[in-house]
Amino acid sequence: MARRDFIDILLAIILPPLGVFLRFGCKEEFWICLVLTLFGYLPGIIYAVYVITK
């Protein structure tokens, strides 16, 4: 795993929308992650880690 991937996953666990934003910018992945995080912290983390690792 590259260093950037590790940092992105770590940020996705701490603050899910930030990790997704740094990887994809302000695209639909970011907005989906933001909404999921607002509904619940755990769904946001799961989605963020999934999107970053796929």
Biopython code that builds the backbone (N, CA, C, O; Angstrom):
import numpy as np
from Bio.PDB.StructureBuilder import StructureBuilder

atoms = [
    (1, "MET", "N", (0.845, -1.169, 0.000)),
    (1, "MET", "CA", (0.000, 0.000, 0.000)),
    (1, "MET", "C", (0.897, 1.240, 0.000)),
    (1, "MET", "O", (1.887, 1.312, 0.728)),
    (2, "ALA", "N", (0.534, 2.180, -0.810)),
    (2, "ALA", "CA", (1.323, 3.401, -0.918)),
    (2, "ALA", "C", (1.073, 4.306, 0.287)),
    (2, "ALA", "O", (0.074, 4.168, 0.993)),
    (3, "ARG", "N", (1.977, 5.206, 0.498)),
    (3, "ARG", "CA", (1.880, 6.124, 1.630)),
    (3, "ARG", "C", (0.634, 7.003, 1.521)),
    (3, "ARG", "O", (-0.027, 7.282, 2.521)),
    (4, "ARG", "N", (0.319, 7.435, 0.298)),
    (4, "ARG", "CA", (-0.857, 8.276, 0.091)),
    (4, "ARG", "C", (-2.143, 7.530, 0.443)),
    (4, "ARG", "O", (-3.053, 8.106, 1.040)),
    (5, "ASP", "N", (-2.219, 6.256, 0.075)),
    (5, "ASP", "CA", (-3.395, 5.451, 0.407)),
    (5, "ASP", "C", (-3.562, 5.345, 1.914)),
    (5, "ASP", "O", (-4.677, 5.454, 2.426)),
    (6, "PHE", "N", (-2.471, 5.133, 2.623)),
    (6, "PHE", "CA", (-2.529, 5.025, 4.075)),
    (6, "PHE", "C", (-3.041, 6.319, 4.699)),
    (6, "PHE", "O", (-3.876, 6.283, 5.602)),
    (7, "ILE", "N", (-2.551, 7.450, 4.227)),
    (7, "ILE", "CA", (-2.986, 8.743, 4.760)),
    (7, "ILE", "C", (-4.453, 8.991, 4.438)),
    (7, "ILE", "O", (-5.200, 9.481, 5.285)),
    (8, "ASP", "N", (-4.874, 8.655, 3.213)),
    (8, "ASP", "CA", (-6.277, 8.833, 2.845)),
    (8, "ASP", "C", (-7.193, 7.968, 3.691)),
    (8, "ASP", "O", (-8.256, 8.429, 4.108)),
    (9, "ILE", "N", (-6.812, 6.733, 3.954)),
    (9, "ILE", "CA", (-7.637, 5.848, 4.781)),
    (9, "ILE", "C", (-7.673, 6.341, 6.221)),
    (9, "ILE", "O", (-8.720, 6.294, 6.867)),
    (10, "LEU", "N", (-6.555, 6.806, 6.721)),
    (10, "LEU", "CA", (-6.517, 7.354, 8.080)),
    (10, "LEU", "C", (-7.429, 8.572, 8.201)),
    (10, "LEU", "O", (-8.168, 8.698, 9.178)),
    (11, "LEU", "N", (-7.382, 9.459, 7.224)),
    (11, "LEU", "CA", (-8.275, 10.624, 7.238)),
    (11, "LEU", "C", (-9.732, 10.205, 7.087)),
    (11, "LEU", "O", (-10.624, 10.829, 7.663)),
    (12, "ALA", "N", (-9.975, 9.144, 6.312)),
    (12, "ALA", "CA", (-11.341, 8.659, 6.144)),
    (12, "ALA", "C", (-11.905, 8.119, 7.444)),
    (12, "ALA", "O", (-13.114, 8.185, 7.668)),
    (13, "ILE", "N", (-11.057, 7.592, 8.295)),
    (13, "ILE", "CA", (-11.523, 7.093, 9.590)),
    (13, "ILE", "C", (-11.755, 8.251, 10.556)),
    (13, "ILE", "O", (-12.727, 8.243, 11.311)),
    (14, "ILE", "N", (-10.884, 9.231, 10.538)),
    (14, "ILE", "CA", (-11.011, 10.373, 11.446)),
    (14, "ILE", "C", (-12.144, 11.297, 11.011)),
    (14, "ILE", "O", (-12.998, 11.660, 11.820)),
    (15, "LEU", "N", (-12.152, 11.679, 9.735)),
    (15, "LEU", "CA", (-13.165, 12.575, 9.185)),
    (15, "LEU", "C", (-13.475, 12.114, 7.764)),
    (15, "LEU", "O", (-12.817, 12.539, 6.814)),
    (16, "PRO", "N", (-14.476, 11.247, 7.617)),
    (16, "PRO", "CA", (-14.723, 10.590, 6.332)),
    (16, "PRO", "C", (-14.839, 11.517, 5.113)),
    (16, "PRO", "O", (-14.217, 11.230, 4.091)),
    (17, "PRO", "N", (-15.604, 12.612, 5.172)),
    (17, "PRO", "CA", (-15.697, 13.439, 3.966)),
    (17, "PRO", "C", (-14.356, 14.062, 3.541)),
    (17, "PRO", "O", (-14.121, 14.281, 2.352)),
    (18, "LEU", "N", (-13.500, 14.339, 4.494)),
    (18, "LEU", "CA", (-12.202, 14.919, 4.156)),
    (18, "LEU", "C", (-11.340, 13.938, 3.372)),
    (18, "LEU", "O", (-10.699, 14.314, 2.391)),
    (19, "GLY", "N", (-11.324, 12.681, 3.805)),
    (19, "GLY", "CA", (-10.551, 11.676, 3.083)),
    (19, "GLY", "C", (-11.030, 11.496, 1.660)),
    (19, "GLY", "O", (-10.223, 11.364, 0.740)),
    (20, "VAL", "N", (-12.345, 11.490, 1.470)),
    (20, "VAL", "CA", (-12.909, 11.337, 0.125)),
    (20, "VAL", "C", (-12.653, 12.594, -0.697)),
    (20, "VAL", "O", (-12.350, 12.502, -1.886)),
    (21, "PHE", "N", (-12.771, 13.756, -0.082)),
    (21, "PHE", "CA", (-12.535, 15.011, -0.798)),
    (21, "PHE", "C", (-11.104, 15.100, -1.305)),
    (21, "PHE", "O", (-10.875, 15.532, -2.435)),
    (22, "LEU", "N", (-10.147, 14.702, -0.494)),
    (22, "LEU", "CA", (-8.752, 14.776, -0.921)),
    (22, "LEU", "C", (-8.464, 13.816, -2.066)),
    (22, "LEU", "O", (-7.568, 14.073, -2.870)),
    (23, "ARG", "N", (-9.198, 12.725, -2.155)),
    (23, "ARG", "CA", (-8.978, 11.754, -3.230)),
    (23, "ARG", "C", (-9.729, 12.138, -4.508)),
    (23, "ARG", "O", (-9.163, 12.063, -5.599)),
    (24, "PHE", "N", (-11.007, 12.551, -4.386)),
    (24, "PHE", "CA", (-11.852, 12.749, -5.561)),
    (24, "PHE", "C", (-12.240, 14.199, -5.820)),
    (24, "PHE", "O", (-12.752, 14.508, -6.896)),
    (25, "GLY", "N", (-12.013, 15.088, -4.876)),
    (25, "GLY", "CA", (-12.470, 16.461, -5.045)),
    (25, "GLY", "C", (-13.947, 16.555, -4.691)),
    (25, "GLY", "O", (-14.467, 15.738, -3.931)),
    (26, "CYS", "N", (-14.607, 17.542, -5.241)),
    (26, "CYS", "CA", (-16.002, 17.821, -4.893)),
    (26, "CYS", "C", (-16.948, 17.140, -5.884)),
    (26, "CYS", "O", (-17.825, 17.784, -6.460)),
    (27, "LYS", "N", (-16.764, 15.852, -6.073)),
    (27, "LYS", "CA", (-17.611, 15.073, -6.978)),
    (27, "LYS", "C", (-18.686, 14.359, -6.182)),
    (27, "LYS", "O", (-18.839, 14.593, -4.983)),
    (28, "GLU", "N", (-19.434, 13.482, -6.852)),
    (28, "GLU", "CA", (-20.563, 12.817, -6.197)),
    (28, "GLU", "C", (-20.136, 11.922, -5.043)),
    (28, "GLU", "O", (-20.909, 11.732, -4.104)),
    (29, "GLU", "N", (-18.922, 11.361, -5.083)),
    (29, "GLU", "CA", (-18.462, 10.523, -3.975)),
    (29, "GLU", "C", (-18.388, 11.319, -2.673)),
    (29, "GLU", "O", (-18.742, 10.821, -1.605)),
    (30, "PHE", "N", (-17.925, 12.556, -2.780)),
    (30, "PHE", "CA", (-17.821, 13.418, -1.606)),
    (30, "PHE", "C", (-19.195, 13.704, -1.009)),
    (30, "PHE", "O", (-19.376, 13.619, 0.205)),
    (31, "TRP", "N", (-20.154, 14.038, -1.850)),
    (31, "TRP", "CA", (-21.484, 14.386, -1.364)),
    (31, "TRP", "C", (-22.187, 13.189, -0.746)),
    (31, "TRP", "O", (-22.874, 13.323, 0.267)),
    (32, "ILE", "N", (-22.018, 12.009, -1.355)),
    (32, "ILE", "CA", (-22.603, 10.793, -0.778)),
    (32, "ILE", "C", (-21.996, 10.537, 0.598)),
    (32, "ILE", "O", (-22.711, 10.210, 1.545)),
    (33, "CYS", "N", (-20.690, 10.684, 0.705)),
    (33, "CYS", "CA", (-20.009, 10.463, 1.981)),
    (33, "CYS", "C", (-20.453, 11.488, 3.022)),
    (33, "CYS", "O", (-20.628, 11.147, 4.192)),
    (34, "LEU", "N", (-20.630, 12.719, 2.610)),
    (34, "LEU", "CA", (-21.062, 13.763, 3.539)),
    (34, "LEU", "C", (-22.455, 13.463, 4.089)),
    (34, "LEU", "O", (-22.686, 13.587, 5.292)),
    (35, "VAL", "N", (-23.370, 13.076, 3.228)),
    (35, "VAL", "CA", (-24.727, 12.755, 3.670)),
    (35, "VAL", "C", (-24.722, 11.536, 4.590)),
    (35, "VAL", "O", (-25.397, 11.531, 5.620)),
    (36, "LEU", "N", (-23.965, 10.508, 4.221)),
    (36, "LEU", "CA", (-23.892, 9.320, 5.076)),
    (36, "LEU", "C", (-23.282, 9.651, 6.436)),
    (36, "LEU", "O", (-23.711, 9.113, 7.457)),
    (37, "THR", "N", (-22.293, 10.524, 6.454)),
    (37, "THR", "CA", (-21.674, 10.912, 7.722)),
    (37, "THR", "C", (-22.648, 11.713, 8.576)),
    (37, "THR", "O", (-22.652, 11.583, 9.801)),
    (38, "LEU", "N", (-23.471, 12.536, 7.942)),
    (38, "LEU", "CA", (-24.468, 13.287, 8.707)),
    (38, "LEU", "C", (-25.535, 12.373, 9.293)),
    (38, "LEU", "O", (-26.045, 12.636, 10.382)),
    (39, "PHE", "N", (-25.879, 11.302, 8.583)),
    (39, "PHE", "CA", (-26.855, 10.341, 9.103)),
    (39, "PHE", "C", (-26.262, 9.467, 10.194)),
    (39, "PHE", "O", (-26.970, 9.029, 11.101)),
    (40, "GLY", "N", (-24.981, 9.219, 10.107)),
    (40, "GLY", "CA", (-24.320, 8.398, 11.114)),
    (40, "GLY", "C", (-22.845, 8.312, 10.796)),
    (40, "GLY", "O", (-22.457, 8.167, 9.637)),
    (41, "TYR", "N", (-22.038, 8.401, 11.811)),
    (41, "TYR", "CA", (-20.590, 8.433, 11.612)),
    (41, "TYR", "C", (-20.065, 7.133, 11.005)),
    (41, "TYR", "O", (-19.210, 7.161, 10.120)),
    (42, "LEU", "N", (-20.573, 6.007, 11.474)),
    (42, "LEU", "CA", (-20.103, 4.704, 10.991)),
    (42, "LEU", "C", (-20.403, 4.468, 9.504)),
    (42, "LEU", "O", (-19.515, 4.006, 8.788)),
    (43, "PRO", "N", (-21.615, 4.764, 9.007)),
    (43, "PRO", "CA", (-21.842, 4.597, 7.564)),
    (43, "PRO", "C", (-20.913, 5.466, 6.714)),
    (43, "PRO", "O", (-20.489, 5.058, 5.633)),
    (44, "GLY", "N", (-20.606, 6.648, 7.203)),
    (44, "GLY", "CA", (-19.675, 7.520, 6.488)),
    (44, "GLY", "C", (-18.283, 6.924, 6.411)),
    (44, "GLY", "O", (-17.628, 7.001, 5.371)),
    (45, "ILE", "N", (-17.826, 6.328, 7.508)),
    (45, "ILE", "CA", (-16.505, 5.695, 7.526)),
    (45, "ILE", "C", (-16.466, 4.500, 6.579)),
    (45, "ILE", "O", (-15.523, 4.341, 5.804)),
    (46, "ILE", "N", (-17.487, 3.672, 6.649)),
    (46, "ILE", "CA", (-17.521, 2.481, 5.799)),
    (46, "ILE", "C", (-17.509, 2.871, 4.328)),
    (46, "ILE", "O", (-16.755, 2.301, 3.539)),
    (47, "TYR", "N", (-18.332, 3.830, 3.958)),
    (47, "TYR", "CA", (-18.376, 4.263, 2.561)),
    (47, "TYR", "C", (-17.051, 4.886, 2.133)),
    (47, "TYR", "O", (-16.560, 4.602, 1.041)),
    (48, "ALA", "N", (-16.474, 5.721, 2.971)),
    (48, "ALA", "CA", (-15.220, 6.393, 2.624)),
    (48, "ALA", "C", (-14.089, 5.385, 2.403)),
    (48, "ALA", "O", (-13.346, 5.484, 1.427)),
    (49, "VAL", "N", (-13.965, 4.435, 3.298)),
    (49, "VAL", "CA", (-12.906, 3.428, 3.152)),
    (49, "VAL", "C", (-13.149, 2.575, 1.903)),
    (49, "VAL", "O", (-12.208, 2.237, 1.184)),
    (50, "TYR", "N", (-14.412, 2.231, 1.652)),
    (50, "TYR", "CA", (-14.747, 1.449, 0.454)),
    (50, "TYR", "C", (-14.379, 2.206, -0.817)),
    (50, "TYR", "O", (-13.753, 1.640, -1.713)),
    (51, "VAL", "N", (-14.758, 3.473, -0.903)),
    (51, "VAL", "CA", (-14.501, 4.265, -2.112)),
    (51, "VAL", "C", (-13.011, 4.465, -2.322)),
    (51, "VAL", "O", (-12.530, 4.401, -3.453)),
    (52, "ILE", "N", (-12.285, 4.703, -1.257)),
    (52, "ILE", "CA", (-10.848, 4.955, -1.387)),
    (52, "ILE", "C", (-10.104, 3.691, -1.793)),
    (52, "ILE", "O", (-9.145, 3.766, -2.561)),
    (53, "THR", "N", (-10.524, 2.536, -1.297)),
    (53, "THR", "CA", (-9.788, 1.305, -1.584)),
    (53, "THR", "C", (-10.212, 0.601, -2.861)),
    (53, "THR", "O", (-9.517, -0.303, -3.323)),
    (54, "LYS", "N", (-11.342, 0.998, -3.443)),
    (54, "LYS", "CA", (-11.780, 0.283, -4.654)),
    (54, "LYS", "C", (-11.014, 0.678, -5.874)),
    (54, "LYS", "O", (-11.273, 0.161, -6.960)),
]
sb = StructureBuilder()
sb.init_structure("model")
sb.init_model(0)
sb.init_chain("A")
sb.init_seg("    ")
for serial, (resi, resn, name, xyz) in enumerate(atoms, 1):
    if name == "N":
        sb.init_residue(resn, " ", resi, " ")
    sb.init_atom(name, np.array(xyz, "f"), 0.0, 1.0, " ", f" {name:<3s}", serial, name[0])
structure = sb.get_structure()
